[in-house]
Amino acid sequence: MAAAGSKLPEGHAPGLPEGRYGRSRTADEAADRKLKIVGSVLGVVLLGVVGWFGYDYINGTKLSGEVIKFDVVSDHAVKAHLEVRKDAGAKGYCTLRSQAESGDEVGRKDFRFDEHTDRVDRVVTLRTTKKATSVELLGCHSD
């Protein structure tokens, strides 16, 4: 403690021991701290939004299908064995596409699946404009 009437060095407040309470924050340090907090909050919000969209995408799919096999029955028709998995009450359709050897699309059709079961096996016929060499499932969509 300084004796009465003695002068304190410049920059020291009377009654506060030096180094006891740490150093004071500058304006830049305070701004940096606020930016770190805001950045952390925004990062957590972004992760939450991405997680929610991912969850909705995975659980929102009520129909999914797979082409088990196909058979070219003529120059203008292809039969495809299609297996569809869905919620029992879901209704929707699956789109099939057929291509020629050249890669040109020669047939496309939507097939509806409104049965009240969770798995449907069906052989469907896809008409084509010329001889097909492949059948592709483009996707299934619920109503």
N, CA, C and O of each residue as an XYZ file, in Angstrom:
572
protein
N       0.833     -1.163      0.000
C       0.000      0.000      0.000
C       0.880      1.228      0.000
O       1.933      1.263      0.636
N       0.447      2.191     -0.693
C       1.224      3.431     -0.755
C       0.896      4.279      0.468
O      -0.236      4.294      0.952
N       1.864      4.947      0.930
C       1.664      5.807      2.101
C       0.824      6.997      1.706
O       0.779      7.397      0.542
N       0.158      7.556      2.707
C      -0.697      8.705      2.447
C       0.115      9.829      1.874
O       1.192     10.163      2.369
N      -0.416     10.409      0.822
C       0.248     11.528      0.189
C       1.226     11.112     -0.882
O       1.716     11.968     -1.618
N       1.539      9.799     -1.007
C       2.462      9.390     -2.070
C       1.690      9.246     -3.369
O       0.483      9.004     -3.373
N       2.389      9.394     -4.439
C       1.763      9.311     -5.755
C       1.847      7.896     -6.289
O       2.850      7.207     -6.104
N       0.743      7.452     -6.978
C       0.726      6.144     -7.637
C       1.294      6.294     -9.042
O       1.176      7.357     -9.652
N       1.906      5.238     -9.555
C       2.381      5.308    -10.933
C       1.200      5.537    -11.868
O       0.060      5.193    -11.557
N       1.503      6.125    -13.020
C       0.454      6.430    -13.985
C      -0.246      5.155    -14.434
O       0.393      4.112    -14.576
N      -1.589      5.233    -14.665
C      -2.349      4.088    -15.170
C      -2.897      3.212    -14.077
O      -3.618      2.263    -14.383
N      -2.601      3.469    -12.827
C      -3.124      2.645    -11.739
C      -4.220      3.383    -11.024
O      -4.096      4.572    -10.729
N      -5.298      2.678    -10.745
C      -6.400      3.277    -10.002
C      -6.125      3.122     -8.519
O      -5.553      2.115     -8.101
N      -6.512      4.075     -7.735
C      -6.274      3.951     -6.306
C      -7.119      2.835     -5.706
O      -8.306      2.742     -6.018
N      -6.561      2.007     -4.877
C      -7.267      0.963     -4.172
C      -7.296     -0.380     -4.877
O      -7.768     -1.343     -4.274
N      -6.820     -0.516     -6.127
C      -6.823     -1.794     -6.836
C      -5.392     -2.297     -6.956
O      -4.575     -1.676     -7.636
N      -5.081     -3.404     -6.309
C      -3.728     -3.944     -6.403
C      -3.423     -4.372     -7.848
O      -4.298     -4.875     -8.554
N      -2.212     -4.171     -8.258
C      -1.789     -4.480     -9.619
C      -1.810     -5.985     -9.866
O      -1.268     -6.752     -9.071
N      -2.441     -6.417    -10.978
C      -2.446     -7.814    -11.378
C      -3.455     -8.680    -10.646
O      -3.564     -9.862    -10.969
N      -4.188     -8.167     -9.694
C      -5.090     -8.990     -8.903
C      -6.328     -9.411     -9.695
O      -6.786    -10.541     -9.524
N      -6.878     -8.576    -10.533
C      -8.101     -8.853    -11.263
C      -7.864     -9.102    -12.742
O      -8.808     -9.016    -13.527
N      -6.683     -9.395    -13.138
C      -6.365     -9.619    -14.542
C      -6.351     -8.314    -15.288
O      -6.602     -7.250    -14.721
N      -6.059     -8.403    -16.544
C      -6.010     -7.176    -17.316
C      -7.381     -6.877    -17.883
O      -8.192     -7.786    -18.066
N      -7.640     -5.655    -18.153
C      -8.942     -5.282    -18.691
C      -8.987     -5.587    -20.182
O      -7.960     -5.574    -20.860
N     -10.188     -5.862    -20.686
C     -10.362     -6.178    -22.107
C     -10.346     -4.903    -22.922
O     -10.865     -3.858    -22.530
N      -9.726     -5.046    -24.066
C      -9.771     -3.927    -24.994
C     -11.022     -4.064    -25.849
O     -11.673     -5.108    -25.822
N     -11.364     -3.051    -26.592
C     -12.549     -3.080    -27.455
C     -12.427     -4.164    -28.519
O     -13.424     -4.797    -28.869
N     -11.204     -4.392    -29.047
C     -11.013     -5.434    -30.064
C     -11.249     -6.820    -29.486
O     -11.862     -7.662    -30.142
N     -10.778     -7.070    -28.284
C     -10.977     -8.377    -27.665
C     -12.457     -8.635    -27.389
O     -12.933     -9.758    -27.557
N     -13.171     -7.617    -26.973
C     -14.604     -7.766    -26.724
C     -15.344     -8.049    -28.032
O     -16.244     -8.888    -28.056
N     -14.985     -7.377    -29.100
C     -15.616     -7.610    -30.403
C     -15.297     -9.013    -30.915
O     -16.170     -9.676    -31.476
N     -14.060     -9.473    -30.729
C     -13.686    -10.830    -31.139
C     -14.518    -11.868    -30.395
O     -14.968    -12.845    -30.994
N     -14.723    -11.671    -29.119
C     -15.504    -12.607    -28.308
C     -16.949    -12.657    -28.811
O     -17.527    -13.737    -28.934
N     -17.525    -11.501    -29.100
C     -18.901    -11.465    -29.613
C     -19.001    -12.173    -30.961
O     -19.965    -12.898    -31.209
N     -18.016    -11.970    -31.830
C     -18.024    -12.641    -33.137
C     -17.921    -14.154    -32.985
O     -18.574    -14.892    -33.723
N     -17.116    -14.625    -32.045
C     -16.998    -16.067    -31.812
C     -18.324    -16.641    -31.329
O     -18.717    -17.728    -31.753
N     -19.012    -15.928    -30.453
C     -20.299    -16.406    -29.947
C     -21.329    -16.439    -31.070
O     -22.044    -17.429    -31.224
N     -21.411    -15.368    -31.856
C     -22.363    -15.310    -32.974
C     -22.044    -16.404    -33.991
O     -22.957    -17.061    -34.492
N     -20.776    -16.608    -34.300
C     -20.383    -17.655    -35.244
C     -20.748    -19.044    -34.745
O     -21.207    -19.885    -35.519
N     -20.548    -19.288    -33.460
C     -20.899    -20.590    -32.881
C     -22.400    -20.831    -32.950
O     -22.833    -21.929    -33.301
N     -23.191    -19.832    -32.625
C     -24.644    -19.973    -32.668
C     -25.109    -20.237    -34.101
O     -25.935    -21.119    -34.335
N     -24.582    -19.479    -35.052
C     -24.962    -19.688    -36.457
C     -24.539    -21.074    -36.946
O     -25.269    -21.705    -37.710
N     -23.377    -21.553    -36.519
C     -22.925    -22.887    -36.895
C     -23.852    -23.974    -36.375
O     -24.167    -24.923    -37.093
N     -24.289    -23.838    -35.128
C     -25.215    -24.812    -34.547
C     -26.551    -24.775    -35.283
O     -27.130    -25.826    -35.556
N     -27.046    -23.593    -35.605
C     -28.310    -23.470    -36.347
C     -28.183    -24.114    -37.721
O     -29.091    -24.824    -38.152
N     -27.070    -23.880    -38.418
C     -26.859    -24.473    -39.733
C     -26.819    -25.999    -39.648
O     -27.418    -26.676    -40.484
N     -26.129    -26.543    -38.663
C     -26.106    -28.001    -38.487
C     -27.506    -28.542    -38.230
O     -27.863    -29.603    -38.741
N     -28.297    -27.827    -37.447
C     -29.664    -28.255    -37.178
C     -30.514    -28.281    -38.433
O     -31.280    -29.222    -38.644
N     -30.388    -27.255    -39.273
C     -31.167    -27.182    -40.516
C     -30.758    -28.309    -41.468
O     -31.619    -28.962    -42.056
N     -29.465    -28.537    -41.621
C     -28.992    -29.616    -42.506
C     -29.467    -30.968    -41.987
O     -29.891    -31.818    -42.770
N     -29.401    -31.172    -40.681
C     -29.881    -32.423    -40.095
C     -31.367    -32.627    -40.308
O     -31.809    -33.739    -40.597
N     -32.146    -31.554    -40.167
C     -33.587    -31.658    -40.351
C     -33.929    -32.013    -41.799
O     -34.778    -32.870    -42.046
N     -33.263    -31.348    -42.761
C     -33.515    -31.665    -44.169
C     -33.121    -33.105    -44.489
O     -33.830    -33.789    -45.227
N     -32.012    -33.564    -43.946
C     -31.589    -34.949    -44.170
C     -32.584    -35.934    -43.601
O     -32.935    -36.910    -44.263
N     -33.042    -35.699    -42.395
C     -34.027    -36.573    -41.767
C     -35.323    -36.587    -42.574
O     -35.900    -37.650    -42.806
N     -35.776    -35.421    -42.999
C     -37.005    -35.324    -43.779
C     -36.860    -36.035    -45.120
O     -37.803    -36.675    -45.584
N     -35.696    -35.929    -45.741
C     -35.463    -36.584    -47.033
C     -35.521    -38.102    -46.880
O     -36.143    -38.785    -47.693
N     -34.883    -38.623    -45.854
C     -34.835    -40.076    -45.663
C     -36.199    -40.618    -45.254
O     -36.661    -41.616    -45.807
N     -36.841    -39.974    -44.299
C     -38.131    -40.469    -43.820
C     -39.298    -40.050    -44.678
O     -40.380    -40.626    -44.561
N     -39.116    -39.061    -45.542
C     -40.203    -38.594    -46.383
C     -40.453    -39.487    -47.581
O     -41.490    -39.353    -48.231
N     -39.549    -40.386    -47.894
C     -39.704    -41.276    -49.032
C     -40.661    -42.394    -48.655
O     -40.343    -43.239    -47.818
N     -41.848    -42.396    -49.283
C     -42.847    -43.408    -48.965
C     -42.872    -44.535    -49.984
O     -43.436    -45.595    -49.714
N     -42.277    -44.329    -51.140
C     -42.234    -45.348    -52.176
C     -40.799    -45.517    -52.646
O     -40.083    -44.540    -52.863
N     -40.399    -46.744    -52.797
C     -39.112    -47.015    -53.433
C     -39.286    -48.284    -54.257
O     -40.041    -49.182    -53.885
N     -38.594    -48.343    -55.351
C     -38.768    -49.484    -56.244
C     -37.458    -49.989    -56.796
O     -36.405    -49.370    -56.644
N     -37.560    -51.138    -57.443
C     -36.383    -51.765    -58.037
C     -36.831    -52.640    -59.202
O     -37.799    -53.393    -59.102
N     -36.107    -52.523    -60.303
C     -36.354    -53.414    -61.443
C     -35.594    -54.698    -61.163
O     -34.364    -54.701    -61.106
N     -36.331    -55.793    -60.987
C     -35.699    -57.084    -60.696
C     -35.102    -57.674    -61.972
O     -33.955    -58.119    -61.983
N     -35.891    -57.672    -63.042
C     -35.408    -58.148    -64.347
C     -36.322    -57.599    -65.423
O     -37.419    -57.117    -65.142
N     -35.858    -57.678    -66.652
C     -36.698    -57.273    -67.772
C     -36.456    -58.228    -68.931
O     -35.429    -58.902    -69.014
N     -37.447    -58.259    -69.830
C     -37.375    -59.148    -70.983
C     -37.922    -58.406    -72.195
O     -39.044    -57.899    -72.166
N     -37.134    -58.343    -73.251
C     -37.576    -57.714    -74.497
C     -38.440    -58.757    -75.209
O     -37.927    -59.779    -75.667
N     -39.747    -58.505    -75.302
C     -40.665    -59.492    -75.866
C     -40.918    -59.271    -77.356
O     -41.334    -60.191    -78.061
N     -40.664    -58.038    -77.840
C     -40.810    -57.764    -79.270
C     -40.053    -56.482    -79.588
O     -39.415    -55.887    -78.719
N     -40.136    -56.067    -80.851
C     -39.488    -54.820    -81.242
C     -40.210    -53.598    -80.672
O     -39.691    -52.483    -80.728
N     -41.413    -53.812    -80.121
C     -42.196    -52.684    -79.622
C     -42.727    -52.889    -78.207
O     -43.689    -52.231    -77.809
N     -42.112    -53.799    -77.439
C     -42.569    -54.008    -76.061
C     -41.476    -54.646    -75.213
O     -40.681    -55.463    -75.678
N     -41.473    -54.233    -73.944
C     -40.552    -54.791    -72.941
C     -41.379    -55.103    -71.703
O     -42.206    -54.294    -71.282
N     -41.155    -56.283    -71.115
C     -41.794    -56.614    -69.844
C     -40.751    -56.472    -68.747
O     -39.625    -56.955    -68.870
N     -41.147    -55.799    -67.674
C     -40.230    -55.579    -66.558
C     -40.881    -56.059    -65.267
O     -42.054    -55.788    -65.012
N     -40.101    -56.778    -64.452
C     -40.556    -57.196    -63.134
C     -40.128    -56.096    -62.165
O     -38.938    -55.864    -61.953
N     -41.117    -55.428    -61.586
C     -40.878    -54.284    -60.724
C     -41.309    -54.627    -59.310
O     -42.425    -55.099    -59.093
N     -40.429    -54.392    -58.351
C     -40.746    -54.584    -56.935
C     -40.795    -53.217    -56.270
O     -39.837    -52.448    -56.345
N     -41.916    -52.916    -55.617
C     -42.111    -51.620    -54.970
C     -42.325    -51.832    -53.478
O     -43.133    -52.667    -53.071
N     -41.595    -51.072    -52.663
C     -41.758    -51.084    -51.211
C     -42.322    -49.727    -50.805
O     -41.839    -48.685    -51.249
N     -43.347    -49.749    -49.960
C     -44.016    -48.502    -49.604
C     -44.716    -48.666    -48.273
O     -44.836    -49.777    -47.757
N     -45.181    -47.545    -47.711
C     -46.050    -47.603    -46.547
C     -47.368    -48.222    -46.993
O     -47.787    -48.019    -48.133
N     -48.025    -48.970    -46.120
C     -49.228    -49.714    -46.507
C     -50.320    -48.809    -47.080
O     -51.030    -49.223    -47.997
N     -50.472    -47.604    -46.571
C     -51.523    -46.718    -47.063
C     -51.076    -45.771    -48.157
O     -51.878    -44.983    -48.659
N     -49.810    -45.835    -48.535
C     -49.278    -44.880    -49.512
C     -49.743    -45.225    -50.920
O     -49.889    -46.392    -51.281
N     -49.974    -44.168    -51.708
C     -50.325    -44.319    -53.122
C     -49.318    -43.513    -53.924
O     -48.839    -42.472    -53.474
N     -49.004    -44.002    -55.107
C     -48.062    -43.273    -55.935
C     -47.780    -43.989    -57.234
O     -48.534    -44.861    -57.665
N     -46.672    -43.601    -57.851
C     -46.321    -44.172    -59.147
C     -44.799    -44.264    -59.281
O     -44.045    -43.560    -58.609
N     -44.388    -45.153    -60.170
C     -42.979    -45.309    -60.517
C     -42.849    -45.097    -62.021
O     -43.717    -45.510    -62.790
N     -41.770    -44.457    -62.431
C     -41.538    -44.156    -63.841
C     -40.432    -45.058    -64.377
O     -39.332    -45.113    -63.827
N     -40.747    -45.763    -65.459
C     -39.776    -46.615    -66.146
C     -39.425    -45.990    -67.484
O     -40.254    -45.351    -68.132
N     -38.175    -46.192    -67.881
C     -37.705    -45.703    -69.175
C     -36.959    -46.841    -69.863
O     -36.260    -47.627    -69.224
N     -37.125    -46.908    -71.171
C     -36.430    -47.911    -71.966
C     -35.587    -47.208    -73.018
O     -35.990    -46.185    -73.572
N     -34.414    -47.766    -73.288
C     -33.500    -47.177    -74.271
C     -33.110    -48.208    -75.316
O     -33.074    -49.411    -75.056
N     -32.818    -47.698    -76.504
C     -32.320    -48.542    -77.589
C     -30.817    -48.698    -77.430
O     -30.207    -48.093    -76.548
N     -30.235    -49.506    -78.285
C     -28.781    -49.730    -78.236
C     -28.011    -48.429    -78.456
O     -26.917    -48.257    -77.919
N     -28.569    -47.523    -79.235
C     -27.908    -46.245    -79.521
C     -27.944    -45.293    -78.318
O     -27.235    -44.287    -78.309
N     -28.763    -45.603    -77.303
C     -28.900    -44.728    -76.148
C     -30.133    -43.847    -76.218
O     -30.465    -43.158    -75.254
N     -30.814    -43.867    -77.361
C     -32.031    -43.078    -77.513
C     -33.140    -43.663    -76.640
O     -33.253    -44.879    -76.487
N     -33.946    -42.785    -76.080
C     -35.098    -43.235    -75.306
C     -36.170    -43.707    -76.269
O     -36.561    -42.971    -77.175
N     -36.654    -44.940    -76.081
C     -37.672    -45.496    -76.974
C     -38.982    -45.771    -76.255
O     -39.965    -46.153    -76.890
N     -39.013    -45.582    -74.939
C     -40.247    -45.780    -74.194
C     -40.136    -45.212    -72.787
O     -39.077    -45.247    -72.160
N     -41.281    -44.680    -72.302
C     -41.347    -44.151    -70.931
C     -42.799    -44.245    -70.480
O     -43.719    -43.933    -71.236
N     -42.991    -44.681    -69.231
C     -44.355    -44.786    -68.728
C     -44.350    -44.751    -67.199
O     -43.421    -45.230    -66.549
N     -45.429    -44.163    -66.641
C     -45.663    -44.172    -65.199
C     -46.598    -45.327    -64.871
O     -47.610    -45.525    -65.543
N     -46.258    -46.086    -63.836
C     -47.094    -47.191    -63.374
C     -47.563    -46.880    -61.957
O     -46.750    -46.600    -61.076
N     -48.881    -46.930    -61.740
C     -49.469    -46.600    -60.432
C     -49.427    -47.794    -59.500
O     -49.544    -48.947    -59.916
N     -49.254    -47.475    -58.199
C     -49.263    -48.490    -57.151
C     -50.126    -47.960    -56.008
O     -49.665    -47.187    -55.168
N     -51.405    -48.398    -55.995
C     -52.353    -47.927    -54.989
C     -52.800    -49.040    -54.046
O     -53.721    -48.843    -53.253
N     -52.162    -50.203    -54.120
C     -52.532    -51.319    -53.259
C     -52.291    -50.967    -51.786
O     -51.429    -50.145    -51.475
N     -53.047    -51.587    -50.894
C     -52.907    -51.325    -49.463
C     -51.972    -52.340    -48.808
O     -52.261    -52.846    -47.724
N     -50.876    -52.629    -49.453
C     -49.847    -53.511    -48.895
C     -48.525    -52.752    -48.886
O     -48.387    -51.714    -49.534
N     -47.562    -53.280    -48.148
C     -46.282    -52.579    -48.065
C     -45.265    -53.053    -49.100
O     -44.190    -52.466    -49.226
N     -45.596    -54.110    -49.843
C     -44.692    -54.609    -50.882
C     -45.527    -55.092    -52.059
O     -46.471    -55.864    -51.890
N     -45.170    -54.630    -53.253
C     -45.910    -55.001    -54.468
C     -44.911    -55.529    -55.487
O     -43.938    -54.852    -55.821
N     -45.153    -56.734    -55.978
C     -44.390    -57.303    -57.096
C     -45.312    -57.322    -58.294
O     -46.411    -57.876    -58.239
N     -44.858    -56.712    -59.383
C     -45.713    -56.658    -60.557
C     -44.851    -56.721    -61.811
O     -43.777    -56.124    -61.878
N     -45.349    -57.462    -62.807
C     -44.729    -57.475    -64.125
C     -45.520    -56.498    -64.981
O     -46.724    -56.658    -65.181
N     -44.820    -55.479    -65.485
C     -45.477    -54.436    -66.278
C     -44.947    -54.483    -67.703
O     -43.825    -54.927    -67.947
N     -45.763    -54.022    -68.635
C     -45.361    -53.986    -70.042
C     -45.167    -52.537    -70.454
O     -46.049    -51.699    -70.270
N     -44.020    -52.263    -71.003
C     -43.666    -50.929    -71.475
C     -43.593    -50.979    -72.999
O     -42.770    -51.702    -73.560
N     -44.445    -50.219    -73.661
C     -44.424    -50.161    -75.125
C     -43.281    -49.272    -75.579
O     -42.980    -48.262    -74.942
N     -42.642    -49.648    -76.683
C     -41.487    -48.906    -77.189
C     -41.689    -48.548    -78.658
O     -42.482    -49.181    -79.356
N     -40.972    -47.538    -79.117
C     -41.069    -47.124    -80.515
C     -40.167    -47.956    -81.423
O     -40.429    -48.064    -82.621
N     -39.114    -48.540    -80.868
C     -38.284    -49.515    -81.585
C     -37.669    -50.455    -80.567
O     -37.938    -50.334    -79.372
N     -36.852    -51.385    -81.019
C     -36.329    -52.424    -80.122
C     -35.509    -51.821    -78.992
O     -34.592    -51.031    -79.215
N     -35.863    -52.216    -77.772
C     -35.176    -51.723    -76.581
C     -34.073    -52.683    -76.170
O     -34.133    -53.881    -76.448
N     -33.065    -52.135    -75.501
C     -31.983    -52.969    -74.964
C     -31.836    -52.805    -73.453
O     -31.073    -53.537    -72.821
N     -32.563    -51.847    -72.870
C     -32.465    -51.658    -71.423
C     -33.766    -51.084    -70.875
O     -34.552    -50.467    -71.595
N     -33.970    -51.306    -69.573
C     -35.079    -50.721    -68.843
C     -34.492    -50.122    -67.575
O     -33.695    -50.756    -66.884
N     -34.896    -48.895    -67.280
C     -34.341    -48.184    -66.131
C     -35.481    -47.607    -65.306
O     -36.434    -47.051    -65.853
N     -35.381    -47.742    -63.999
C     -36.335    -47.124    -63.089
C     -35.838    -45.700    -62.813
O     -34.772    -45.510    -62.228
N     -36.620    -44.706    -63.238
C     -36.216    -43.312    -63.036
C     -36.529    -42.828    -61.624
O     -35.872    -41.919    -61.116
N     -37.523    -43.428    -60.997
C     -37.867    -43.029    -59.635
C     -39.303    -43.337    -59.306
O     -40.125    -43.590    -60.186
N     -39.594    -43.310    -58.003
C     -40.941    -43.530    -57.503
C     -41.340    -42.331    -56.664
O     -40.519    -41.763    -55.944
N     -42.610    -41.949    -56.763
C     -43.089    -40.755    -56.073
C     -44.442    -41.044    -55.432
O     -45.296    -41.693    -56.036
N     -44.631    -40.568    -54.226
C     -45.918    -40.743    -53.558
C     -46.807    -39.542    -53.855
O     -46.325    -38.445    -54.136
N     -48.107    -39.774    -53.787
C     -49.077    -38.693    -54.037
C     -49.206    -37.816    -52.826
O     -49.974    -36.854    -52.840
